[in-house]
């Protein structure tokens, strides 16, 4: 039988949810970095800098994972 090319909605919504968390992180990371850079003499400078960099890096990784998940749902690639 011929297989129908349909989007797997369950995987699509998982990818969209990942993209929404990435969007939140895309705003939160630079905000924390700007707080850290605005007061370098503060004792929270290093922790805010590390957390801001980590959240920004996580946002980029989550964007790639979200796009990959959405593409997998459209092209019917099942995850093991």
GISUL-V663163 format. One record per residue. N is the residue number from 1. RES is the residue in one letter. PSI is psi in radians with two decimals (NA if undefined). Layout:
BEGIN
N_RES_PSI, N_RES_PSI
END
This chain:
BEGIN
1_X_2.66, 2_X_2.30, 3_X_2.35, 4_X_2.44, 5_X_1.66, 6_X_2.64, 7_X_2.30, 8_X_1.86, 9_X_-0.56, 10_X_-0.78, 11_X_-0.63, 12_X_-0.78, 13_X_-0.57, 14_X_-0.72, 15_X_-0.68, 16_X_-0.67, 17_X_-0.70, 18_X_-0.70, 19_X_-0.61, 20_X_-0.72, 21_X_-0.63, 22_X_-0.67, 23_X_-0.72, 24_X_-0.74, 25_X_-0.55, 26_X_-0.48, 27_X_-0.68, 28_X_-0.68, 29_X_-0.95, 30_X_-0.52, 31_X_-0.78, 32_X_-0.66, 33_X_-0.68, 34_X_-0.61, 35_X_-0.72, 36_X_-0.78, 37_X_-0.32, 38_X_-0.46, 39_X_1.35, 40_X_-0.31, 41_X_-0.13, 42_X_2.63, 43_X_-0.31, 44_X_0.20, 45_X_-0.93, 46_X_-0.84, 47_X_-0.71, 48_X_-0.65, 49_X_-0.78, 50_X_-0.80, 51_X_-0.72, 52_X_-0.72, 53_X_-0.71, 54_X_-0.74, 55_X_-0.65, 56_X_-0.73, 57_X_-0.70, 58_X_-0.62, 59_X_-0.73, 60_X_-0.77, 61_X_-0.73, 62_X_-0.57, 63_X_-0.80, 64_X_-0.74, 65_X_-0.69, 66_X_-0.76, 67_X_-0.72, 68_X_-0.72, 69_X_-0.72, 70_X_-0.73, 71_X_-0.66, 72_X_-0.64, 73_X_-0.57, 74_X_-0.56, 75_X_0.31, 76_X_0.75, 77_X_2.00, 78_X_2.39, 79_X_2.46, 80_X_NA
END
